């Protein structure tokens, strides 16, 4: 009689549990990372626009940033989170924020995001 080969039901269940445990955090993290990439783009474009037009007014720079993040459909970030530093050659924009992602039960994941751009 030939020896049977392949997955048993128990093996299949264990593999499925491992795949789900690895996929769950990934599925929840990806939207936050995509949002962060959109924030990086918005900060860079805002810095470029502020330096190209020699804008020094902080409220106007924040208004430009607000429009950029609205275009990118970023909802967890506000213009008040943007830090503007003026220098002799232009402006440097910084933003730092945290995102807490609940995984299961009382376990959660904290992501810290930080970006800076001088528009060059």
C-alpha positions in Angstrom: 0.0 0.0 0.0 1.3 3.5 -0.9 2.0 6.0 1.8 -0.4 9.0 1.6 1.0 12.5 1.1 -0.3 16.0 1.5 -1.8 18.2 4.3 -4.0 16.8 7.0 -6.9 18.7 8.2 -5.0 19.7 11.4 -2.0 20.9 9.3 -4.3 22.9 7.1 -6.0 24.6 10.1 -2.6 25.5 11.7 -1.3 27.0 8.4 -4.6 29.0 8.1 -4.2 30.3 11.6 -0.6 31.4 10.9 -1.6 33.1 7.7 -4.4 35.0 9.3 -2.2 36.1 12.2 0.4 37.5 9.8 -2.2 39.0 7.4 -4.3 40.8 10.0 -1.6 43.4 11.1 -0.6 43.8 7.4 -4.1 44.6 6.3 -4.5 47.2 9.1 -1.1 48.8 8.6 -1.2 49.3 4.8 -3.8 52.1 4.8 -1.8 54.1 7.4 1.4 53.7 5.4 -0.4 54.9 2.2 -1.8 57.8 4.2 1.8 58.6 5.4 3.1 58.6 1.8 0.3 61.1 0.9 1.3 63.3 3.8 5.0 63.2 2.7 3.9 64.3 -0.8 1.6 67.1 0.5 4.4 68.4 2.8 6.9 68.4 -0.1 4.5 70.1 -2.5 3.6 72.7 0.1 7.2 73.5 0.8 8.0 73.8 -2.9 5.0 76.1 -3.4 5.9 78.2 -0.3 9.5 78.6 -1.4 8.7 79.2 -5.1 6.2 82.0 -4.3 8.3 83.3 -1.3 5.3 82.8 1.0 6.2 83.7 4.6 2.8 83.9 6.2 2.3 80.7 8.3 -1.5 80.7 8.0 -1.2 80.8 4.2 1.3 77.9 4.2 -1.0 75.9 6.5 -3.9 76.7 4.2 -2.0 75.4 1.2 -1.1 72.2 3.2 -4.8 71.8 4.1 -5.8 71.9 0.5 -3.1 69.4 -0.5 -4.2 66.8 2.2 -7.8 67.3 1.2 -6.9 66.5 -2.4 -5.0 63.4 -1.2 -8.0 62.3 0.9 -6.1 62.3 4.2 -8.5 62.8 7.1 -6.5 62.1 10.3 -4.2 65.1 9.8 -4.9 68.7 10.4 -3.1 71.8 9.3 -2.4 72.7 12.9 0.0 69.7 13.2 2.3 71.3 10.6 5.3 73.0 12.0 6.8 75.8 9.9 10.3 77.0 10.4 11.5 80.1 8.5 15.1 80.5 7.4 17.0 82.8 5.2 16.6 80.6 2.1 12.9 79.7 2.6 10.8 77.6 4.8 11.1 74.1 6.3 8.0 72.1 7.1 7.8 69.3 9.6 5.0 67.1 10.8 5.0 64.4 13.4 2.0 62.2 14.4 1.1 58.9 15.9 -1.5 56.4 14.8 -2.8 53.7 17.1 -4.2 50.7 15.3 -6.3 48.2 17.3 -5.4 44.6 16.3 -7.5 42.3 18.5 -8.9 42.3 22.0 -6.7 44.8 24.0 -3.7 44.5 21.7 -2.9 47.5 19.5 -0.1 48.8 17.4 1.4 52.3 17.6 2.9 53.8 14.5 5.0 56.9 14.7 5.3 59.0 11.6 7.7 62.0 11.0 8.6 63.9 7.8 10.4 67.1 7.0 10.8 69.0 3.7 12.4 72.2 2.6 11.0 71.9 -0.9 14.2 71.4 -2.7 
